[in-house]
Amino acid sequence: MSLPPSGGGRARNVAPMVLITVRLPLEATLPGAMHHYGLAKDEVDLNYGLVPIDPVQGLYALRVTEDASHRLGMAVEGPYADPKIEPFGPPL
């Protein structure tokens, strides 16, 4: 499985990815989150990273493979859809 190209673009020829929310301590890091949840590099969108939603409450978002989200089950919230966001219609 390949990772998304640098620059935050979408991955090509990879397993479907979904968003999940996780609970971690304040100042959590992506490597720490991966270790805590037993995630391998090829199961996580490393360019997306660990996104703080409410770090004071320990709530973060991760983009992971669908298989990884199923394996984590009740340990995380989600999965949530992650549709591609792009402009609608011609440029103004």
HELIX and SHEET records of a PDB file:
HELIX    1   1 LEU A   30  TYR A   37  1                                   8    
HELIX    2   2 LYS A   41  GLU A   43  5                                   3    
HELIX    3   3 PRO A   55  GLN A   57  5                                   3    
HELIX    4   4 GLU A   66  LEU A   72  1                                   7    
HELIX    5   5 GLY A   73  ALA A   75  5                                   3    
SHEET    1   A 4 VAL A  51  ASP A  54  0                                        
SHEET    2   A 4 LEU A  59  THR A  65 -1                                        
SHEET    3   A 4 MET A  17  ARG A  23 -1                                        
SHEET    4   A 4 GLU A  77  TYR A  80 -1                                        
END                                                                             
